[in-house]
């Protein structure tokens, strides 16, 4: 493992020289790529240097302890610290998901439970919006289909980074574990007898694709236009502004009607389509990958039940990693990091075990 770090030190030094050259910044895309790689390597190099320095300190402390037993405790403290640094290095060297720094498109769909499920979908949307707000991320409503009681039958939101993120703190790196079926147990607002009902909503998280990620052949698209329906002002039901795009090779269908113009709806639909095609390509690659490389936390089957929100007990449970806490009200207010971190830690542990 540590032999690989020596190679990374050379790469890190080379990147530092390149980034110090003003000419490199004439190519902004190339400079961003170099900066991204430099930022990925910096914490690894820092941890490795700390690990080596601690090893030297242990040697010195042992020599002193041989002459003065009072230094024995310092040796033990340094040895514990080095073990911690060793584990930190192992985790830093786990191969990263290349999409970790990408923005995402988040889709929430009501499922079992009718109006109650739509209300729960609205609760999930608010949770993710508050979580994004806590992290300083920008959100943009792309498409929504509201229910009669104020929830959402389905809603799609783009979540974007402001500036750059530290390694492992990108939007996809945090939100990719949210995909799946989310179940709620509570007394619905429509329930007069006070009985607890169970309903569900589906969450789909897609890394937002850039034009270079996915190439779409215009000849593969069937584009239909129709009149918008639902809330939207004077333009609703008067012009054919809504757009439905069918990607014929895959059968993926995307519809958008929130924008006022047909062109805007087409652009938004293509944006969602690119993200779905990128996700499909990544899932196909995951299927072909060996079991050792496949994540044991984020499965390809997005239909799995990932989490339960129990209102009577104020309990949140993530079934994939055994996480459980009794602060559901805070989680729904956007304090999702402990839940997500449990998934991150389990995923890292699984990858680490597979790499050994």
Helices and strands as residue ranges (DSSP letters): H 2-20, G 22-26, H 28-67, G 69-71, H 72-92, E 104-110, H 115-135, E 138-146, E 152-160, H 171-175, G 176-178, E 180-186, E 197-207, G 218-220, E 221-226, E 242-247, E 252-256, H 262-288, E 305-310, E 315-318, E 323-325, H 328-332, H 337-355
